[in-house]
Amino acid sequence: MRYRTVLTATALLALMVASALLMPADMSDASSQEWIAEENNGMTVVYDGGDRLTVRLDTDPGIDMYHVYINGKDLSAQGKEAMVNMGSPLDNTGKYLIVVHGAGISASCSLRFATMYSIVAASAPVAGGTVTGAGSYPAGATVTLTASPAEGYAFSGWLSGSTVVSTQPSYSFNATVDAEYTASWASVPSETEPAVVDITGDTDTFVMPTVEDKPVVINMAEEISVRVEGASDLAGKSIVSKVEEVQVTAEVEGNAKAYEFTFTADEQPYNGKMLVTLPYTPEEKKEPAVYWQNGSDLVRMKVVSHTDSSVTFETEHNSTYIVVAEPVKESESYTVAYIALAVFGILDVAILAIAIRGTRKA
């Protein structure tokens, strides 16, 4: 048993040594680093490593031979595009000045090995407009993203995750990390209609548009939306608006569904007036009811309207809401019946009076 243990330890040590010898010295992500040519003046350089680089002049020199200087080292080249043999690879820790001299030729550029960052830009909703400026940038380079609205939409702001980084269509910054930005759009409201923000895609975050004395409707999914009445107070803020179906934990009669409603502005719960629309399945001789689950208590909410597939209620809370179909109350049924009888009674009296008047004339 002792011999077997020593043998196993020896084998493990040998495996570790072999792994160290076979492992590349540089484990950095090569795809995020590359040689880049900058400060191009009449030429550019293409270099992917190795002992050769390609010089591309903007114009044909018209001579057989000219000089290429790489940090002062004189090499020869020929033609508008030439491959130059340097004799050995360039050191990726240095910066190189490439200069071309010859009869009537004066061109230069710099070459360095740089960490590259991916900058991604998207639109929410996609139909809201177009964005430009995304791409791969060397560390420290200035990036400018520009948002251009489509017809019927207005730009609200640039988002990085759930943070509003700018409310201007043109946003500039230095590339220091891989990053994703989203241009947030809202429909342009008419004189009578509210502004509409569509977040039915993959996001639940947007920048509240600037509107004056108008509500904003946020469409989150089919039959799920929220109408914010005091939207002007939230202009330019990062809004998170989402509804998630959760398990019904309260005791309610009927086929109930529970929804967790969240609406925050700059990560703070919003407590203004909102009209929330949630899915609803109608049942015969029943009406929709919505309850706010306040701990162990259920508080009935004011239902504003309903359709065959949704119910809209008024609230000022981020909370769990239960939607259920309840039987129409008897008192309400009797009231409807009494009104109907009264109407029919009045009609009967009117018809009888007309008949008597006609008999007297005869």
VOVEXZA-918710 format. One line per field, with one value per residue (C-alpha): x, y, z; residue in three letters; residue number from 1. Coordinates in pm, 1 decimal, always signed. Each point is the difference from the previous one (the first is absolute). Layout:
xx c(X; ...)
yy c(Y; ...)
zz c(Z; ...)
resn c(ALA; ...)
resi c(NUM; ...)
END
This chain:
xx c(+0.0; +286.9; +172.7; -320.9; -41.7; +355.6; -44.5; -324.2; +159.3; +294.8; -230.5; -197.2; +318.1; +110.3; -339.5; +23.2; +349.3; -109.5; -301.7; +218.8; +238.6; -278.6; -199.9; +54.3; +188.1; -263.6; -352.5; -160.6; -291.7; +175.2; -328.0; -18.9; +346.3; +134.4; +241.7; -157.9; +122.6; -72.1; +77.5; -0.3; +149.7; -3.5; +35.2; -106.8; +168.4; -135.2; +178.9; -121.1; +324.1; +301.9; +298.3; -187.5; -239.7; -190.5; +33.3; -290.3; +48.7; -302.5; +143.1; +226.7; +358.2; +88.5; +356.8; +172.0; +136.5; -48.4; +107.4; -212.6; +121.6; -128.6; +109.5; +296.7; +94.0; +33.4; -172.2; -84.7; -337.6; -143.3; -345.1; -320.4; -39.8; +310.9; +88.9; +301.6; +228.1; +108.2; +215.3; -176.9; -344.5; -85.5; -9.4; -364.9; +94.2; +133.1; -141.4; +142.5; +19.4; -11.2; +133.8; +28.2; +243.6; +79.1; -21.5; -325.5; -107.0; -63.7; -228.0; -15.6; -207.5; +42.6; -41.5; -68.2; -134.7; -322.4; -270.8; -326.2; -342.5; -334.5; -262.1; -354.4; -295.1; -366.6; -347.2; -301.3; -237.1; +179.3; -248.6; +79.9; +303.9; +354.7; +330.3; +354.1; +347.8; +16.5; +307.9; +342.0; +212.8; +352.3; +34.3; -40.3; -145.6; -293.0; -330.1; -298.1; -341.4; -272.4; -374.0; -232.5; -376.3; -235.7; -317.2; -246.9; +262.9; +209.0; +329.6; -19.1; +355.7; +297.5; +1.5; +289.2; -177.3; -253.9; +201.5; -77.9; +335.7; -130.4; -323.7; +165.2; -15.9; +380.0; +196.9; +382.7; +227.0; +336.9; +22.5; +123.1; -209.0; -230.7; -335.6; -358.3; -223.1; -368.0; -175.5; -342.5; -286.6; -359.8; -276.2; -69.5; -333.1; -276.9; -204.1; -253.1; +194.3; +266.4; +360.0; +63.1; +312.5; +22.5; +219.1; -156.6; +343.5; +281.0; +29.5; -204.3; +206.9; -36.7; +46.5; -320.6; -63.7; -56.5; -370.2; -196.4; -332.4; -45.8; -7.4; +235.0; -113.4; +259.0; -82.0; +179.2; -167.8; -328.9; -279.7; +258.4; +64.7; +14.1; -118.4; +187.9; -191.8; +277.9; +261.4; +148.8; +149.7; +193.0; +151.3; +357.4; -3.8; +86.5; -327.5; -38.1; -350.6; -82.9; -273.8; +71.5; -257.4; +51.2; -166.1; -330.2; +57.0; -315.2; -333.8; -235.4; -299.0; +8.4; +269.7; +246.3; +338.7; +259.7; +238.8; +300.6; -2.6; +319.9; +39.0; +309.9; +160.1; +378.1; -27.6; -262.1; -359.9; -244.4; -312.3; -189.9; -332.8; +17.7; -253.4; +121.1; -139.7; +33.5; -130.9; -349.5; -205.0; -375.6; -249.3; -376.9; -199.1; +319.7; +190.7; +373.5; +141.1; +354.4; +146.1; +317.2; +172.7; +116.4; +166.9; -276.9; -269.8; -175.5; -99.1; -247.0; +123.0; -209.3; -64.2; -12.6; -91.1; +25.8; -22.0; -36.4; +373.7; +120.6; -90.2; +126.0; +18.1; +134.3; +293.4; +291.2; +196.5; +270.8; -147.7; -165.5; -346.8; -250.7; -241.3; -309.8; -349.3; -267.6; -377.4; -198.5; -132.4; -371.6; -70.6; +131.7; -209.7; -311.6; +73.1; +24.4; -323.3; -185.1; +114.9; -115.7; -343.1; -35.5; +83.3; -244.7; -264.8; +37.1; -28.9; -317.6; -160.4; +92.2; -144.9; -321.7; -38.3; +39.0; -260.9; -252.6; +53.3; -60.3; -324.3; -137.6; +65.4; -183.8)
yy c(+0.0; +237.5; -71.5; +67.1; +335.7; +110.3; -108.5; +196.2; +314.7; -36.5; -43.4; +306.9; +207.6; -116.8; +95.3; +348.2; +53.1; -119.4; +230.2; +295.9; -75.1; -39.4; +303.6; +312.7; +278.4; +261.1; -108.1; +334.5; +13.8; +50.2; +92.8; +316.0; +122.9; +89.8; +223.0; +327.4; +276.7; +356.3; +359.5; -100.2; +265.9; -110.3; -368.3; -285.7; -314.0; -353.2; -223.3; -323.1; -107.1; -171.7; +156.9; +165.7; +293.4; +151.3; +366.2; +152.4; +346.5; +216.1; +90.0; -181.3; +127.3; -45.9; -106.6; -337.3; +25.8; +205.2; -17.4; -123.2; +94.3; -196.0; +189.2; +122.0; -336.5; +39.9; -260.8; +2.3; -38.0; +23.7; +86.4; +139.0; -306.7; -178.8; -271.0; +97.5; -262.0; +124.1; -301.8; -64.9; +55.5; +329.6; +18.6; +29.1; +227.6; +273.9; +270.7; +36.8; +296.7; -103.2; +264.8; -19.1; +219.6; +13.9; +222.8; +190.1; -232.1; +105.4; -221.7; -131.7; -182.7; -156.5; -363.7; -149.6; -313.6; +94.0; -150.1; +23.4; +47.9; -90.3; +275.3; -117.3; +233.4; -101.3; +157.0; -61.1; -35.1; -95.0; +201.0; +314.9; +101.1; -78.1; +17.5; +43.3; -6.9; -358.2; -207.1; -106.7; +275.5; +7.8; +73.6; +370.2; +88.0; +241.3; -165.3; +202.0; -165.3; +180.0; -69.7; +105.6; -39.5; -160.1; +179.0; +13.5; -53.5; +223.0; -79.2; -36.9; -87.3; -238.0; -287.5; -210.4; -285.0; +181.0; +324.0; +308.1; +120.8; +276.3; +161.0; +145.2; -184.5; +26.6; -163.6; -4.9; -190.7; -176.8; -373.6; -167.3; -320.5; -205.4; +175.9; -10.0; +305.3; +28.2; +295.5; +40.1; +131.7; +108.1; +68.8; +367.1; +74.8; +174.0; +279.9; -245.9; -326.6; -89.7; -84.2; -373.9; -193.6; -354.7; -235.9; -325.8; -131.9; -122.3; +307.0; +141.2; +319.4; +327.8; +375.2; +188.1; +242.6; +370.0; +77.4; +297.2; -58.8; -334.1; -356.4; -270.7; -354.9; -277.1; -319.5; -293.2; -303.8; -105.4; +126.8; +138.4; +373.6; +293.9; +355.6; +261.5; +321.4; +216.5; -93.6; +350.3; -31.6; -309.7; +139.8; -116.1; -259.2; -367.8; -191.2; -369.4; -122.2; -368.9; -247.6; -360.7; -269.3; -152.3; -264.5; +85.3; -24.5; +172.5; -174.0; +117.1; -164.8; -77.9; -41.0; +268.6; +110.0; +208.7; +252.5; +178.2; +358.5; +207.9; +361.2; +190.7; +331.6; +19.4; -315.6; +157.1; -133.8; +236.0; +81.3; +220.6; -75.0; -288.2; -195.3; -359.0; -245.3; -373.7; -312.5; -115.0; -303.4; +72.3; -246.7; -14.6; +209.3; +124.8; +327.6; +74.5; +94.7; +104.2; -26.7; +149.6; -260.3; +209.8; -261.5; -231.8; +254.6; +41.0; +351.2; +29.3; +236.7; +234.8; -162.8; +267.3; -216.4; -350.3; -190.2; -367.1; -45.5; +267.3; +208.9; +349.8; +129.0; +303.1; -24.0; +186.7; -301.9; -241.7; -323.4; -334.1; +16.7; -281.1; -9.1; -213.9; -36.2; +42.9; -51.3; +317.2; +116.9; -68.3; +355.8; +120.6; -260.1; +109.2; +363.9; -75.1; -198.7; +278.5; +255.7; -223.9; -49.5; +371.2; +77.9; -258.3; +130.8; +353.6; -125.6; -193.4; +308.9; +209.8; -255.5; -22.3; +379.9; +15.7; -272.8; +180.6; +328.3; -174.6; -156.4; +336.9; +157.8; -282.7)
zz c(+0.0; +83.4; -332.2; -191.5; +174.4; -84.0; -361.5; -31.4; +141.6; -237.6; -297.2; +104.2; +25.9; -344.7; -143.3; +151.2; -142.6; -344.3; +6.6; +90.9; -286.0; -254.6; +113.5; -213.7; +175.7; -93.9; +97.3; -84.1; -240.7; -334.2; -169.6; +213.4; -103.7; -343.0; -187.8; -110.0; -230.6; +115.6; -100.0; -365.6; -227.3; -362.7; +83.1; +223.0; +128.1; +38.6; +249.5; +158.8; +166.2; -148.4; -174.4; -288.3; -24.1; -291.4; -94.3; -192.3; -148.1; -76.6; -341.1; -245.5; +55.9; -367.7; +83.2; +20.9; +352.7; +316.2; +362.9; +291.9; +346.3; +301.3; +310.7; -203.9; -151.1; -377.6; -218.8; -368.9; -172.2; -349.0; -140.2; +151.6; +223.6; +116.6; +249.1; +208.4; +156.4; +344.2; +84.9; +333.6; +158.2; +167.5; +379.1; +106.1; +290.9; -226.5; -225.2; -348.8; -234.9; -365.0; -240.6; -379.4; -195.3; -369.0; -304.1; +54.7; +284.9; +359.1; +207.6; +355.2; +259.6; +342.4; +94.4; +341.2; +166.8; +176.3; +215.1; -191.3; +154.3; -152.0; +12.5; -78.4; -60.9; -28.9; -19.8; +224.7; -166.7; -322.2; -207.2; +200.0; -203.1; -108.6; +188.3; -132.5; +149.5; +126.7; -76.2; +125.9; +155.2; +145.6; +370.5; +72.1; -339.8; -17.4; -90.8; -119.7; -18.0; -192.7; +12.0; -284.3; +58.9; -249.0; -103.7; +286.7; +272.0; +225.9; +171.3; +379.9; +104.9; -3.6; +248.6; +125.4; +174.0; +217.4; +26.2; -207.8; -135.0; -226.8; -113.8; -311.5; -336.7; -37.2; +281.9; +16.4; +239.1; +14.8; -65.1; +319.4; +11.4; -221.3; +27.0; -125.1; -32.8; -84.4; -160.1; +159.7; -215.2; +59.5; -247.7; -66.0; +171.2; -189.8; +153.0; +138.2; +37.3; +260.3; -82.2; -36.7; +98.9; -134.1; +205.5; -115.2; -105.4; +224.3; +222.7; +287.2; +33.6; -188.9; +35.6; +75.9; -287.9; +53.9; -33.3; +125.3; +171.2; -173.2; +129.3; -126.5; -77.3; +35.0; -189.6; +165.4; -156.5; -153.4; +227.7; +245.8; +23.1; +238.4; -54.4; +204.4; +51.9; +152.0; -258.7; -34.3; +350.4; -112.0; -322.5; -59.7; +278.7; -36.2; +23.7; +75.2; -77.8; +16.8; +88.1; +97.5; +67.1; +345.3; +212.3; +166.1; +375.3; +126.1; +48.2; -272.9; -163.2; -368.1; -262.2; +113.3; -131.9; +182.5; -155.9; +150.3; -130.4; +16.1; -109.3; +112.4; -97.1; +49.2; +214.7; +229.6; +17.0; -169.0; +200.3; -241.7; -165.1; -247.5; -201.6; -27.4; -254.2; +66.0; -176.4; +96.5; -101.3; +14.5; +142.7; -46.3; +248.1; +159.9; +3.6; +37.7; +338.2; +89.9; +348.8; +140.7; +214.1; +294.8; +218.3; +117.7; -87.4; -333.9; -106.5; -286.6; -271.6; -211.8; -338.5; -269.4; -299.3; -139.5; -326.5; -88.9; +57.7; +243.5; +302.6; +84.6; +355.3; +183.4; +240.4; +157.8; +120.2; -108.1; +128.5; -71.9; -156.4; -31.7; -293.6; +42.3; -146.7; +268.0; -13.5; -54.8; +335.4; +59.1; +102.8; -332.1; -183.1; +185.5; -74.5; -370.0; +15.5; +183.0; -253.3; -284.3; +160.2; +59.0; -362.6; -129.1; +242.4; -130.7; -356.0; +84.9; +154.8; -302.1; -241.3; +205.8; +1.0; -377.0; -41.9; +224.3; -183.9; -331.3; +128.6; +114.3; -338.6; -167.5)
resn c(MET; ARG; TYR; ARG; THR; VAL; LEU; THR; ALA; THR; ALA; LEU; LEU; ALA; LEU; MET; VAL; ALA; SER; ALA; LEU; LEU; MET; PRO; ALA; ASP; MET; SER; ASP; ALA; SER; SER; GLN; GLU; TRP; ILE; ALA; GLU; GLU; ASN; ASN; GLY; MET; THR; VAL; VAL; TYR; ASP; GLY; GLY; ASP; ARG; LEU; THR; VAL; ARG; LEU; ASP; THR; ASP; PRO; GLY; ILE; ASP; MET; TYR; HIS; VAL; TYR; ILE; ASN; GLY; LYS; ASP; LEU; SER; ALA; GLN; GLY; LYS; GLU; ALA; MET; VAL; ASN; MET; GLY; SER; PRO; LEU; ASP; ASN; THR; GLY; LYS; TYR; LEU; ILE; VAL; VAL; HIS; GLY; ALA; GLY; ILE; SER; ALA; SER; CYS; SER; LEU; ARG; PHE; ALA; THR; MET; TYR; SER; ILE; VAL; ALA; ALA; SER; ALA; PRO; VAL; ALA; GLY; GLY; THR; VAL; THR; GLY; ALA; GLY; SER; TYR; PRO; ALA; GLY; ALA; THR; VAL; THR; LEU; THR; ALA; SER; PRO; ALA; GLU; GLY; TYR; ALA; PHE; SER; GLY; TRP; LEU; SER; GLY; SER; THR; VAL; VAL; SER; THR; GLN; PRO; SER; TYR; SER; PHE; ASN; ALA; THR; VAL; ASP; ALA; GLU; TYR; THR; ALA; SER; TRP; ALA; SER; VAL; PRO; SER; GLU; THR; GLU; PRO; ALA; VAL; VAL; ASP; ILE; THR; GLY; ASP; THR; ASP; THR; PHE; VAL; MET; PRO; THR; VAL; GLU; ASP; LYS; PRO; VAL; VAL; ILE; ASN; MET; ALA; GLU; GLU; ILE; SER; VAL; ARG; VAL; GLU; GLY; ALA; SER; ASP; LEU; ALA; GLY; LYS; SER; ILE; VAL; SER; LYS; VAL; GLU; GLU; VAL; GLN; VAL; THR; ALA; GLU; VAL; GLU; GLY; ASN; ALA; LYS; ALA; TYR; GLU; PHE; THR; PHE; THR; ALA; ASP; GLU; GLN; PRO; TYR; ASN; GLY; LYS; MET; LEU; VAL; THR; LEU; PRO; TYR; THR; PRO; GLU; GLU; LYS; LYS; GLU; PRO; ALA; VAL; TYR; TRP; GLN; ASN; GLY; SER; ASP; LEU; VAL; ARG; MET; LYS; VAL; VAL; SER; HIS; THR; ASP; SER; SER; VAL; THR; PHE; GLU; THR; GLU; HIS; ASN; SER; THR; TYR; ILE; VAL; VAL; ALA; GLU; PRO; VAL; LYS; GLU; SER; GLU; SER; TYR; THR; VAL; ALA; TYR; ILE; ALA; LEU; ALA; VAL; PHE; GLY; ILE; LEU; ASP; VAL; ALA; ILE; LEU; ALA; ILE; ALA; ILE; ARG; GLY; THR; ARG; LYS; ALA)
resi c(1; 2; 3; 4; 5; 6; 7; 8; 9; 10; 11; 12; 13; 14; 15; 16; 17; 18; 19; 20; 21; 22; 23; 24; 25; 26; 27; 28; 29; 30; 31; 32; 33; 34; 35; 36; 37; 38; 39; 40; 41; 42; 43; 44; 45; 46; 47; 48; 49; 50; 51; 52; 53; 54; 55; 56; 57; 58; 59; 60; 61; 62; 63; 64; 65; 66; 67; 68; 69; 70; 71; 72; 73; 74; 75; 76; 77; 78; 79; 80; 81; 82; 83; 84; 85; 86; 87; 88; 89; 90; 91; 92; 93; 94; 95; 96; 97; 98; 99; 100; 101; 102; 103; 104; 105; 106; 107; 108; 109; 110; 111; 112; 113; 114; 115; 116; 117; 118; 119; 120; 121; 122; 123; 124; 125; 126; 127; 128; 129; 130; 131; 132; 133; 134; 135; 136; 137; 138; 139; 140; 141; 142; 143; 144; 145; 146; 147; 148; 149; 150; 151; 152; 153; 154; 155; 156; 157; 158; 159; 160; 161; 162; 163; 164; 165; 166; 167; 168; 169; 170; 171; 172; 173; 174; 175; 176; 177; 178; 179; 180; 181; 182; 183; 184; 185; 186; 187; 188; 189; 190; 191; 192; 193; 194; 195; 196; 197; 198; 199; 200; 201; 202; 203; 204; 205; 206; 207; 208; 209; 210; 211; 212; 213; 214; 215; 216; 217; 218; 219; 220; 221; 222; 223; 224; 225; 226; 227; 228; 229; 230; 231; 232; 233; 234; 235; 236; 237; 238; 239; 240; 241; 242; 243; 244; 245; 246; 247; 248; 249; 250; 251; 252; 253; 254; 255; 256; 257; 258; 259; 260; 261; 262; 263; 264; 265; 266; 267; 268; 269; 270; 271; 272; 273; 274; 275; 276; 277; 278; 279; 280; 281; 282; 283; 284; 285; 286; 287; 288; 289; 290; 291; 292; 293; 294; 295; 296; 297; 298; 299; 300; 301; 302; 303; 304; 305; 306; 307; 308; 309; 310; 311; 312; 313; 314; 315; 316; 317; 318; 319; 320; 321; 322; 323; 324; 325; 326; 327; 328; 329; 330; 331; 332; 333; 334; 335; 336; 337; 338; 339; 340; 341; 342; 343; 344; 345; 346; 347; 348; 349; 350; 351; 352; 353; 354; 355; 356; 357; 358; 359; 360; 361; 362)
END
